[in-house]
Amino acid sequence: MKVLITMALAACASTARDVAVSHASLSRTSVSAAEFGARGDDESPDQGAIQAALDACAAQGCAEVTIPNGRYVMASPWSSGWSIRIPPGIRLRGETRDGVTLVQAAGTAPSHRVIYASARSAIESLTIDGNRAAQYDQDEHRAGIFAQASPDLELRHVTVRAFTGDGIYIYTGSDGARIDDVLVSGNGRNGITFGGGTRDTSVTSSQFLGNGAQQLDSEPGAGLTVDGMTIDGCVFDGMGISNDAAVTVSGSTTTTSHDWHIRNNTINGAVFVVWASRVEIADNVGINHTTKPSVDIERSSSRITVARNSFAMDQTAVEGVAVVGIYGMGTDAAPARVRIAGNDLAISGRAKVFGVRVDGAISVAIEDNTITGPSLTAPNYSSGVYLRATNPDQDFESAIVRRNRISNFGWAGIAVWGRAGTAARLRSVVIEDNELDDDSMTTEIGIVTDDGTGAVVSLVMGGNVTLGDIRTAHHP
């Protein structure tokens, strides 16, 4: 009997201690997941303990859950879409970024996410590892962080790596996200994706490296947009793993995304702009080894500014590519009010390449750029600036090519063409005060403005300096 009484008293004391610990913890503004049983031993699943800490913190008005250094296994039943869900207004913070790893368990269910972030939640100073090699199906959309209807999300000093799908997916209704100093690498699909209905987001001082598709992607979906994006001081590089665009600025066939500012980044790849307006791509640098243009502007994009960038392309796979490409796709689907100004653009590796290539547009201005070609003497149709009217049902209204310094293209410094066999027209062309210096030009043409189709309706030229001929034919 004495033994039973002693055991009962001990059990009671243990329960009392647990309650005391719980209440003591929750009376603070910050609690540790270790107090709720999280071990971080890389063996025992810890998502239950971390979730218990988050839920208890939310119930008692606590602001932050901390995780001590360790490797925490994130497992979950097949029926659950995530391992842990951060309640609204709670910060999940690791002791150190490299010391805390939340690792997705081997054989995790398809479409699973390690963290589901809620409104006003924050994730700071930890690593999330998708354990990609241990997942049974490499094509499924497992992700590190997912947010939907979660405004004012904050991610700071976070690494997300090795997921079979996207590293980070921020979806509809998650406005006002602040993403700073994140490293997203080695994921099977996109590094970070912004779904339709997100706006007013900043991505700063972050790196997106070696992800399998886009490094940063926008996927609005039908009738939705991704607006008000600021991307500043980041590095984007597919690292030879991806030939997709490094950064995608996208609307949809029915709606236009707008107000993107892409500044001061290193972009070793392509920026793809489609169905977008009021986009600024400025003061960036990059060496592009992919087969995509460093800047690719398509369809009904408008008010696009590409200014003061230093972009170099070096690829040996395809002909006809340009450092900056502008492409119309038919009636009511041509870029307008595009300005390419003050850039240093260089391309090498192939004979038939371009500095700025415009195949169908409404209005463009190409001014004050330095454009350098591959210095190859083999016969080709490369040129520093190439303009072509392509759509007979929608005129190319205006092109201005002014004060550019163009050299080392094997055919012509500036070429203006129509589309053979059609009535496509370029209504107004101004070519003024350009310097064209090209010892490698095989045909010694500085400027050619007609290919015999009568594409150019009105042509103004003057002040151009070139070693080669100026060949024009005017067909009003």
TIGUDREN-873517 format. One record per residue (C-alpha): residue in one letter; residue number from 1; x, y, z. Coordinates in Angstrom, 1 decimal, always signed. Example, Ala and Ser with C-alpha at 12.3 -4.5 7.8 and 13.67 -1.06 7.14 Angstrom:
A_1_+12.3_-4.5_+7.8
S_2_+13.7_-1.1_+7.1
REM end
This chain:
M_1_+0.0_+0.0_+0.0
K_2_+2.9_+2.4_+0.9
V_3_+4.4_+1.8_-2.5
L_4_+1.1_+2.5_-4.3
I_5_+0.7_+5.7_-2.4
T_6_+4.2_+6.8_-3.3
M_7_+3.7_+6.1_-7.0
A_8_+0.4_+8.0_-7.0
L_9_+2.0_+11.0_-5.3
A_10_+4.9_+10.9_-7.9
A_11_+2.5_+10.8_-10.8
C_12_+0.6_+13.7_-9.3
A_13_+3.7_+15.7_-8.9
S_14_+4.8_+14.9_-12.4
T_15_+1.4_+16.2_-13.8
A_16_+1.7_+19.3_-11.6
R_17_+5.2_+20.0_-13.0
D_18_+3.9_+19.6_-16.6
V_19_+1.1_+22.0_-16.0
A_20_+3.4_+24.4_-14.2
V_21_+5.8_+24.3_-17.1
S_22_+3.0_+24.8_-19.6
H_23_+1.6_+27.8_-17.7
A_24_+5.0_+29.3_-17.1
S_25_+5.9_+28.9_-20.7
L_26_+2.7_+30.5_-22.0
S_27_+2.9_+33.4_-19.6
R_28_+6.0_+34.6_-21.7
T_29_+6.0_+36.2_-25.1
S_30_+8.2_+33.4_-26.4
V_31_+8.1_+29.6_-25.8
S_32_+10.4_+26.8_-27.0
A_33_+9.2_+23.9_-28.9
A_34_+11.5_+21.7_-26.7
E_35_+9.1_+22.4_-23.8
F_36_+6.4_+20.5_-25.7
G_37_+8.6_+17.5_-26.5
A_38_+10.4_+18.5_-29.8
R_39_+13.7_+16.6_-29.8
G_40_+15.5_+17.5_-33.0
D_41_+17.4_+14.1_-33.0
D_42_+16.8_+13.4_-36.8
E_43_+14.9_+10.3_-35.8
S_44_+11.6_+11.0_-33.9
P_45_+8.9_+12.9_-35.8
D_46_+8.7_+16.3_-34.3
Q_47_+5.8_+18.0_-36.2
G_48_+3.3_+17.2_-33.4
A_49_+5.4_+18.8_-30.7
I_50_+6.1_+21.9_-32.7
Q_51_+2.4_+22.2_-33.6
A_52_+1.4_+21.8_-30.0
A_53_+3.7_+24.7_-29.1
L_54_+2.3_+26.9_-31.9
D_55_-1.3_+26.1_-30.9
A_56_-0.7_+26.7_-27.2
C_57_+1.1_+29.9_-28.0
A_58_-1.8_+31.2_-30.1
A_59_-4.4_+30.2_-27.5
Q_60_-2.6_+32.2_-24.8
G_61_-1.6_+35.2_-26.8
C_62_+2.0_+34.3_-27.1
A_63_+4.0_+36.0_-30.0
E_64_+6.8_+33.5_-30.8
V_65_+7.8_+29.9_-30.8
T_66_+11.5_+29.1_-30.9
I_67_+13.2_+26.0_-32.0
P_68_+16.6_+25.0_-30.5
N_69_+19.4_+23.8_-32.9
G_70_+18.7_+20.3_-34.2
R_71_+17.4_+18.3_-37.1
Y_72_+13.6_+17.9_-36.8
V_73_+11.8_+15.2_-38.9
M_74_+8.5_+16.5_-40.4
A_75_+6.2_+13.6_-41.0
S_76_+2.4_+13.7_-41.6
P_77_-0.4_+11.3_-42.5
W_78_-1.2_+11.0_-46.1
S_79_-4.5_+12.8_-45.5
S_80_-2.9_+15.9_-44.2
G_81_-1.6_+18.7_-46.5
W_82_+1.1_+20.0_-44.2
S_83_+3.3_+19.1_-41.3
I_84_+2.8_+22.2_-39.2
R_85_+0.5_+25.2_-39.6
I_86_+1.6_+28.5_-38.1
P_87_-1.4_+30.3_-36.5
P_88_-2.1_+33.9_-37.4
G_89_+0.3_+36.4_-35.9
I_90_+2.8_+33.9_-34.6
R_91_+6.5_+33.9_-35.4
L_92_+8.4_+30.6_-35.8
R_93_+12.1_+31.3_-35.1
G_94_+15.1_+28.9_-35.1
E_95_+18.0_+29.3_-32.8
T_96_+20.3_+29.7_-35.9
R_97_+19.6_+29.4_-39.6
D_98_+22.2_+26.6_-40.2
G_99_+21.6_+24.9_-36.9
V_100_+17.9_+24.3_-37.2
T_101_+16.6_+22.1_-40.0
L_102_+13.1_+20.9_-40.5
V_103_+13.5_+17.9_-42.8
Q_104_+10.6_+16.4_-44.8
A_105_+10.4_+12.7_-43.9
A_106_+11.2_+10.1_-46.6
G_107_+8.2_+8.9_-48.6
T_108_+6.0_+11.9_-47.8
A_109_+2.6_+12.1_-49.5
P_110_+2.3_+14.0_-52.8
S_111_+1.4_+17.7_-52.6
H_112_+2.6_+17.9_-49.1
R_113_+3.9_+21.1_-47.5
V_114_+6.2_+21.3_-44.5
I_115_+4.8_+24.7_-43.3
Y_116_+1.4_+26.2_-44.0
A_117_+1.8_+29.9_-43.1
S_118_-1.2_+32.0_-41.9
A_119_-1.9_+35.7_-41.9
R_120_+0.6_+37.9_-40.3
S_121_+2.8_+34.9_-39.4
A_122_+6.6_+34.9_-39.7
I_123_+9.4_+32.4_-40.3
E_124_+12.9_+33.3_-39.3
S_125_+16.4_+31.8_-39.0
L_126_+15.9_+28.2_-40.0
T_127_+16.4_+25.7_-42.9
I_128_+13.6_+23.6_-44.5
D_129_+14.9_+20.6_-46.4
G_130_+12.7_+18.6_-48.8
N_131_+14.8_+15.5_-48.6
R_132_+14.2_+15.2_-52.3
A_133_+16.3_+12.2_-53.0
A_134_+14.3_+10.1_-50.5
Q_135_+10.9_+10.9_-52.0
Y_136_+9.4_+8.1_-54.0
D_137_+8.0_+10.3_-56.8
Q_138_+10.2_+13.1_-58.0
D_139_+7.4_+14.8_-60.0
E_140_+5.0_+15.6_-57.2
H_141_+4.4_+19.1_-55.9
R_142_+5.9_+18.8_-52.4
A_143_+6.8_+22.3_-51.1
G_144_+8.6_+23.9_-48.2
I_145_+6.3_+26.9_-47.4
F_146_+2.8_+27.4_-48.6
A_147_+0.6_+30.5_-47.9
Q_148_-3.0_+31.1_-49.1
A_149_-5.2_+34.0_-47.9
S_150_-2.3_+34.9_-45.6
P_151_-1.5_+38.6_-45.9
D_152_+1.6_+40.2_-44.3
L_153_+3.7_+37.1_-44.3
E_154_+7.3_+37.6_-43.3
L_155_+10.2_+35.3_-44.3
R_156_+13.7_+36.3_-43.0
H_157_+17.0_+34.4_-42.9
V_158_+15.4_+31.2_-44.2
T_159_+16.8_+28.5_-46.5
V_160_+14.4_+26.3_-48.5
R_161_+16.0_+23.5_-50.5
A_162_+15.6_+20.1_-52.2
F_163_+11.9_+19.8_-52.6
T_164_+10.3_+17.9_-55.4
G_165_+8.1_+20.8_-56.2
D_166_+8.4_+24.6_-55.5
G_167_+10.5_+25.8_-52.6
I_168_+8.0_+28.5_-51.6
Y_169_+4.4_+29.0_-53.0
I_170_+2.6_+32.2_-52.0
Y_171_-1.0_+32.0_-53.3
T_172_-4.2_+34.0_-53.6
G_173_-4.9_+36.6_-51.0
S_174_-1.4_+36.7_-49.5
D_175_-0.8_+40.4_-50.0
G_176_+2.0_+42.3_-48.5
A_177_+4.6_+39.5_-48.1
R_178_+8.1_+40.6_-47.0
I_179_+10.8_+38.2_-48.0
D_180_+14.4_+39.1_-47.0
D_181_+17.6_+37.1_-47.1
V_182_+16.2_+33.8_-48.2
L_183_+18.1_+31.1_-50.0
V_184_+16.0_+28.9_-52.2
S_185_+18.0_+26.2_-54.1
G_186_+17.9_+22.8_-55.7
N_187_+14.1_+22.4_-55.8
G_188_+12.5_+20.3_-58.6
R_189_+10.3_+23.1_-59.9
N_190_+10.2_+26.8_-59.2
G_191_+12.3_+28.4_-56.4
I_192_+9.4_+30.7_-55.4
T_193_+6.0_+31.1_-57.1
F_194_+3.5_+33.9_-56.7
G_195_+0.0_+32.8_-57.5
G_196_-2.9_+35.0_-58.8
G_197_-4.3_+37.6_-56.5
T_198_-1.1_+38.5_-54.7
R_199_+0.2_+42.0_-54.6
D_200_+2.4_+44.5_-52.8
T_201_+5.2_+42.1_-52.1
S_202_+9.0_+42.7_-51.7
V_203_+11.8_+40.2_-52.2
T_204_+15.1_+41.6_-51.1
S_205_+18.7_+40.4_-50.6
S_206_+17.8_+36.8_-51.5
Q_207_+19.2_+34.0_-53.7
F_208_+17.4_+31.6_-56.0
L_209_+19.8_+29.1_-57.4
G_210_+19.6_+25.9_-59.4
N_211_+15.9_+25.3_-59.2
G_212_+14.5_+23.1_-61.9
A_213_+12.2_+25.6_-63.6
Q_214_+11.9_+29.3_-62.9
Q_215_+13.8_+30.8_-60.1
L_216_+11.0_+33.2_-59.4
D_217_+7.7_+32.7_-61.1
S_218_+4.3_+34.4_-61.3
E_219_+1.3_+32.2_-62.2
P_220_-1.8_+34.4_-62.0
G_221_-4.3_+32.1_-63.5
A_222_-7.4_+33.1_-65.5
G_223_-8.8_+36.5_-64.5
L_224_-6.2_+37.2_-61.7
T_225_-3.0_+39.2_-61.5
V_226_+0.2_+39.5_-59.6
D_227_+0.8_+43.2_-58.9
G_228_+3.0_+45.6_-57.0
M_229_+6.2_+43.5_-56.8
T_230_+9.6_+44.8_-55.7
I_231_+12.6_+42.6_-56.4
D_232_+15.8_+44.2_-55.2
G_233_+19.3_+43.1_-54.5
C_234_+18.8_+39.4_-55.3
V_235_+20.6_+36.7_-57.3
F_236_+18.9_+34.5_-59.8
D_237_+20.8_+31.7_-61.5
G_238_+19.6_+28.4_-63.0
M_239_+23.2_+27.2_-62.7
G_240_+22.9_+25.1_-65.8
I_241_+20.1_+23.0_-64.3
S_242_+17.3_+25.1_-65.8
N_243_+16.9_+26.7_-69.2
D_244_+13.7_+28.4_-68.2
A_245_+13.3_+32.1_-67.4
A_246_+15.0_+33.1_-64.2
V_247_+12.2_+35.6_-63.4
T_248_+8.7_+35.5_-64.9
V_249_+6.4_+38.6_-64.9
S_250_+3.1_+37.4_-66.1
G_251_-0.6_+38.3_-66.4
S_252_-3.1_+36.3_-68.4
T_253_-5.0_+36.5_-71.7
T_254_-7.8_+38.5_-69.9
T_255_-6.0_+40.5_-67.3
T_256_-2.7_+42.4_-67.0
S_257_-0.3_+42.2_-64.1
H_258_+1.3_+45.6_-63.3
D_259_+3.7_+47.6_-61.2
W_260_+6.8_+45.4_-61.1
H_261_+10.2_+46.8_-60.1
I_262_+13.2_+44.6_-60.7
R_263_+16.2_+46.5_-59.6
N_264_+19.9_+46.0_-58.6
N_265_+19.8_+42.2_-59.1
T_266_+22.2_+39.7_-60.6
I_267_+20.2_+37.8_-63.2
N_268_+22.1_+35.0_-64.9
G_269_+19.3_+34.1_-67.2
A_270_+16.1_+35.5_-68.7
V_271_+13.5_+37.9_-67.5
F_272_+10.2_+37.0_-69.2
V_273_+7.5_+39.6_-69.4
V_274_+4.1_+38.7_-70.8
W_275_+0.7_+40.3_-70.4
A_276_+2.1_+42.9_-68.0
S_277_+2.3_+46.7_-67.8
R_278_+4.3_+49.3_-65.9
V_279_+7.4_+47.0_-65.5
E_280_+10.8_+48.4_-64.6
I_281_+13.9_+46.3_-65.2
A_282_+16.7_+48.6_-64.1
D_283_+20.3_+48.6_-62.8
N_284_+20.7_+44.8_-63.0
V_285_+23.7_+42.8_-64.2
G_286_+24.0_+39.2_-65.5
I_287_+25.7_+36.7_-67.8
N_288_+23.2_+34.6_-69.6
H_289_+24.2_+31.1_-70.8
T_290_+20.6_+30.0_-71.6
T_291_+18.9_+30.0_-75.0
K_292_+16.4_+32.7_-73.8
P_293_+16.9_+36.4_-74.3
S_294_+18.1_+38.2_-71.2
V_295_+14.9_+40.2_-71.4
D_296_+12.0_+38.7_-73.3
I_297_+8.9_+41.0_-73.7
E_298_+5.9_+39.5_-75.4
R_299_+2.2_+39.9_-76.3
S_300_+0.2_+42.9_-75.1
S_301_+2.8_+44.1_-72.6
S_302_+3.0_+47.8_-72.3
R_303_+5.0_+50.6_-70.6
I_304_+8.1_+48.4_-70.1
T_305_+11.3_+50.1_-69.2
V_306_+14.7_+48.3_-69.5
A_307_+17.3_+50.8_-68.3
R_308_+20.9_+50.9_-67.2
N_309_+21.4_+47.2_-67.1
S_310_+24.6_+45.3_-68.0
F_311_+23.5_+42.0_-69.7
A_312_+25.8_+39.7_-71.6
M_313_+24.7_+36.5_-73.5
D_314_+27.0_+33.6_-74.3
Q_315_+25.4_+30.4_-75.7
T_316_+26.3_+28.1_-78.6
A_317_+23.0_+26.2_-79.0
V_318_+20.6_+28.3_-81.1
E_319_+20.7_+31.0_-83.8
G_320_+18.5_+34.1_-83.9
V_321_+18.4_+34.9_-80.2
A_322_+18.8_+38.5_-78.9
V_323_+19.9_+40.0_-75.6
V_324_+16.6_+41.9_-75.6
G_325_+13.8_+40.4_-77.6
I_326_+10.4_+42.0_-78.2
Y_327_+7.7_+39.8_-79.8
G_328_+4.2_+40.5_-81.0
M_329_+1.8_+37.6_-81.4
G_330_-0.9_+39.0_-83.6
T_331_-3.7_+41.6_-83.5
D_332_-4.1_+43.2_-80.1
A_333_-1.2_+41.2_-78.8
A_334_+1.9_+43.3_-79.5
P_335_+4.1_+45.2_-77.0
A_336_+3.6_+49.0_-76.8
R_337_+5.6_+51.8_-75.2
V_338_+8.7_+49.8_-74.6
R_339_+11.8_+51.8_-73.8
I_340_+15.3_+50.2_-73.9
A_341_+17.7_+52.9_-72.6
G_342_+21.2_+53.3_-71.3
N_343_+22.0_+49.6_-71.2
D_344_+25.3_+47.7_-71.9
L_345_+24.3_+44.7_-74.0
A_346_+26.7_+42.1_-75.4
I_347_+26.2_+38.8_-77.2
S_348_+28.7_+36.1_-78.3
G_349_+28.8_+32.4_-79.2
R_350_+26.8_+32.3_-82.4
A_351_+27.0_+34.0_-85.8
K_352_+23.3_+34.9_-86.3
V_353_+22.4_+36.8_-83.2
F_354_+21.0_+40.3_-82.3
G_355_+21.5_+43.0_-79.6
V_356_+17.8_+44.1_-79.6
R_357_+15.4_+42.3_-81.8
V_358_+11.8_+43.5_-82.3
D_359_+9.5_+41.2_-84.2
G_360_+6.1_+43.0_-84.2
A_361_+5.3_+45.8_-81.8
I_362_+3.3_+49.0_-81.6
S_363_+5.9_+51.4_-80.3
V_364_+9.5_+51.1_-79.1
A_365_+12.3_+53.4_-78.3
I_366_+15.9_+52.2_-78.3
E_367_+18.2_+54.9_-77.0
D_368_+21.7_+55.5_-75.5
N_369_+22.7_+51.8_-75.4
T_370_+26.1_+50.2_-76.0
I_371_+25.5_+47.0_-78.1
T_372_+28.3_+44.7_-78.9
G_373_+28.2_+41.7_-81.2
P_374_+30.2_+38.4_-81.5
S_375_+32.9_+39.7_-83.9
L_376_+32.4_+36.8_-86.3
T_377_+33.1_+37.2_-90.0
A_378_+31.1_+34.2_-91.3
P_379_+28.1_+35.3_-93.5
N_380_+25.1_+35.8_-91.3
Y_381_+22.2_+38.1_-90.7
S_382_+23.2_+39.4_-87.3
S_383_+22.6_+43.0_-86.4
G_384_+22.8_+45.3_-83.3
V_385_+19.2_+46.5_-83.7
Y_386_+16.7_+44.5_-85.8
L_387_+13.2_+45.8_-86.3
R_388_+10.5_+43.9_-88.3
A_389_+6.9_+44.6_-89.0
T_390_+5.1_+41.2_-88.9
N_391_+1.4_+41.7_-88.6
P_392_-0.6_+43.2_-91.6
D_393_-3.7_+43.7_-89.3
Q_394_-1.9_+45.8_-86.7
D_395_+0.8_+48.3_-87.8
F_396_+4.1_+48.8_-86.1
E_397_+3.4_+52.5_-85.4
S_398_+6.6_+53.9_-84.1
A_399_+10.3_+52.9_-83.7
I_400_+13.0_+55.3_-82.4
V_401_+16.7_+54.2_-82.6
R_402_+18.8_+57.0_-81.3
R_403_+22.3_+57.6_-79.8
N_404_+23.3_+54.0_-79.7
R_405_+26.9_+52.7_-80.0
I_406_+26.8_+49.5_-82.0
S_407_+29.8_+47.3_-83.0
N_408_+30.9_+43.9_-84.2
F_409_+27.8_+42.5_-85.8
G_410_+28.5_+40.6_-89.0
W_411_+25.8_+41.9_-91.3
A_412_+24.4_+45.3_-90.2
G_413_+24.4_+47.7_-87.3
I_414_+20.7_+48.5_-87.7
A_415_+18.3_+46.6_-89.9
V_416_+14.6_+47.4_-90.5
W_417_+12.5_+44.9_-92.4
G_418_+9.0_+43.9_-93.3
R_419_+7.4_+40.5_-93.5
A_420_+7.7_+39.1_-97.0
G_421_+4.5_+38.3_-98.8
T_422_+2.4_+40.5_-96.4
A_423_+1.3_+44.1_-96.1
A_424_+2.8_+44.5_-92.7
R_425_+3.9_+48.1_-92.2
L_426_+6.3_+50.0_-89.9
R_427_+4.6_+53.5_-90.0
S_428_+7.3_+55.7_-88.5
V_429_+11.1_+55.0_-88.1
V_430_+13.6_+57.5_-86.6
I_431_+17.3_+56.5_-86.8
E_432_+19.5_+59.3_-85.5
D_433_+22.9_+60.0_-84.0
N_434_+24.0_+56.3_-83.8
E_435_+27.6_+55.3_-83.9
L_436_+28.3_+52.0_-85.8
D_437_+31.8_+50.8_-85.8
D_438_+32.2_+47.3_-87.2
D_439_+35.4_+45.9_-88.7
S_440_+34.0_+42.4_-88.9
M_441_+31.0_+43.3_-91.1
T_442_+31.2_+41.0_-94.2
T_443_+28.8_+43.1_-96.3
E_444_+29.9_+46.5_-94.8
I_445_+26.3_+47.7_-94.2
G_446_+25.9_+50.1_-91.4
I_447_+22.1_+50.6_-91.7
V_448_+19.6_+48.9_-94.0
T_449_+16.0_+50.0_-93.8
D_450_+14.1_+48.0_-96.4
D_451_+14.1_+44.4_-97.6
G_452_+12.1_+45.1_-100.8
T_453_+8.6_+44.7_-99.2
G_454_+7.9_+48.4_-98.7
A_455_+7.5_+48.0_-95.0
V_456_+8.8_+51.4_-94.0
V_457_+6.2_+54.2_-94.5
S_458_+8.0_+57.2_-93.0
L_459_+11.7_+57.3_-92.3
V_460_+13.8_+60.0_-90.6
M_461_+17.5_+59.6_-90.5
G_462_+20.4_+61.9_-89.6
G_463_+23.6_+62.2_-87.7
N_464_+24.6_+58.6_-87.9
V_465_+28.3_+57.7_-88.1
T_466_+29.2_+54.4_-89.7
L_467_+32.1_+52.6_-91.4
G_468_+29.6_+50.7_-93.6
D_469_+27.1_+51.7_-96.2
I_470_+23.7_+53.1_-95.4
R_471_+21.1_+51.5_-97.7
T_472_+17.5_+52.7_-97.7
A_473_+14.5_+52.3_-99.9
H_474_+11.4_+54.3_-99.2
H_475_+8.0_+53.1_-100.3
P_476_+5.4_+55.6_-99.1
REM end
